[in-house]
C-alpha cells in the first residue's frame, strides 16, 4: 500500500477556511499523507502534508488517525413521519454521524405516508429538513397502481424507486407482481431511472416451512436461498429485456453470485449490495430466541458469509449498506423470542463502519476497500459523484477514523432511538473521532436530490 504524498491539486490560491493535515488519508484509492484544504464547503486543494498552506482553522490529525471521506449509506429506514417511535430523522442522522456516515438515502416505506407520490415526498422532506444533522436524500416507491407517479417523483429528485416482490411487512406498501414489475421497469427505463428490488420470490416462500418458534434454524428454513435466487433471476431477465437499470438489495444468498457476475459480463445493467450483518454474523451462532438477529432475507451460514466476502473482493458485489431497519423493543417480541412474530430488521447505523472494518481487516482488506464499498461506490450508484471521495471540487464531507481503537458496543449508549441491535456487547475496532459536513462540524445537513 502506498503511503506517499499525492500530487498537488488545487482550484484556489486563497487562504482556506479549513485545512486538515493527515499522515494517513484515503485519496484516489490509496492511503497517502496529505494536506486537504476546504472553502465554501468544498475541497479546494490537496497538497503534500508538508506543503506551506494556511487556513482559518488548521487541524493536525494524530498518528493513529486516518482521514476518510464520509460514508454514503443508500439503504436506511428512518420511518418518519408515521412510525417515528421506531426511529426518526433526529436520532437516525445523529447515529449515522457518530458512525462516520455523512449522507443517507431514506427508504420509501415504514413511514406514513410512504413515498409513492410527490405529495408524500414533500411531507417527508419537510420533516427531514427540520431535524437532520447530515445530508439526506430519498428513494421513491413503486407499488401497484402508481406507474404514473414514477416520472413525477423522478423529476422531483428521488434517486430511484424501491419495490418488493413479496409482502413488505406493512400494508401501505404492497408488492409488485412480475407483470407489474415489468411495466414499472419499462416506465423507469424511459427516463433512465433506477429500480432497486427486494428480491425474494413470494411463491417459493409461501411453500416453505413456517417461521414460528424460538429456533433460528426454523426461521432460516422459512426464507430459503432458492426464493432469493429465483427472484434475482427474474429481475435480471427483466432488466435484460427492458434495458432498465436495476439494483439488488441486501444480498444474502451467495448462490446468486455466479448469475449476477454473468449478467454483468453480458452487459445487463445490474448492481448489487450486501449488508454488515451478512458479513459479520452466521446462522450457526444465533441463539434461540435472539430475535434482534431477525432480518429478511436472513443471515445465512458461515460458509455463505465467506462467499459474500469473496463476491466483494472480485467486484460482483458493488456496495455495503446498512439496511438500518429499527423498531421498538416490543415489536421484537423478546417476551416470547418467537422468530415468526418478531419484526424483521437490524439497527446498525452507528456501528456499521466499525463492524465491517473489524471483519474486513481480519481478511486482509484495507481501509481503501472500505471507502470503495461504503463511500465511493454507494455515492456513484445514485449519481452523487461529488461525495464519497476526497477530491478537489467535491463536498468536504470528511471523517477522522481511528482504525486500531477497540470498543465494545453498548446498545444503551447508541444514538438510535431504541436500544435494540444485534451488535450489542460485540467487540469491534475502529472509532470515529470527528466529522465534517461540507466543511462544518456543526452542520444541519443538506437535503439532496438527483440532479
Number of C-alpha atoms within 10 A of each C-alpha: 9 9 14 15 21 19 10 12 14 16 11 13 9 11 14 21 17 22 25 20 24 25 23 24 30 24 21 13 17 19 23 23 24 27 27 29 28 27 22 14 18 21 27 24 22 26 20 21 21 13 12 8 20 14 16 10 12 17 13 13 17 13 10 14 23 23 27 26 30 29 32 32 27 28 23 24 27 28 27 24 19 13 16 19 14 21 25 24 26 21 19 27 30 21 22 27 25 20 28 30 32 30 30 28 23 28 25 28 26 25 25 18 21 22 28 24 22 20 12 17 22 13 16 23 16 11 15 26 16 12 17 21 26 28 24 24 21 26 30 30 28 30 24 15 10 12 21 11 16 25 18 13 23 24 14 17 19 29 27 24 28 23 25 22 22 19 14 16 13 10 10 15 24 18 21 20 16 15 10 16 24 18 16 25 27 18 18 24 18 12 13 15 20 24 27 23 22 24 25 25 25 19 11 17 19 13 11 14 14 16 20 16 17 19 19 28 17 16 24 23 15 22 26 20 22 16 23 24 22 16 23 25 18 16 25 22 14 21 23 18 13 18 19 26 21 27 26 21 23 25 26 26 24 20 16 19 21 12 15 22 18 12 19 15 10 10 10 22 17 23 20 22 24 25 23 23 27 26 23 18 19 19 20 12 10 18 13 14 21 20 30 25 26 23 19 19 24 26 28 23 17 17 11 19 22 17 16 25 19 15 18 19 13 11 13 20 22 21 27 30 27 25 26 25 23 31 27 17 17 10 15 25 19 15 10 14 20 22 30 20 16 23 23 21 23 24 28 28 29 25 27 25 28 25 22 21 23 20 18 18 15 9 11 7 14 15 19 17 19 21 24 21 24 27 27 25 21 27 24 14 17 20 14 20 15 18 26 31 27 26 21 19 17 19 26 31 31 28 26 23 25 20 19 13 14 14 14 12 19 14 17 13 8 22 20 26 21 18 17 22 26 20 23 16 12 12 14 22 19 21 21 22 13 16 26 23 26 25 22 18 13 12 14 16 22 17 18 18 19 16 11
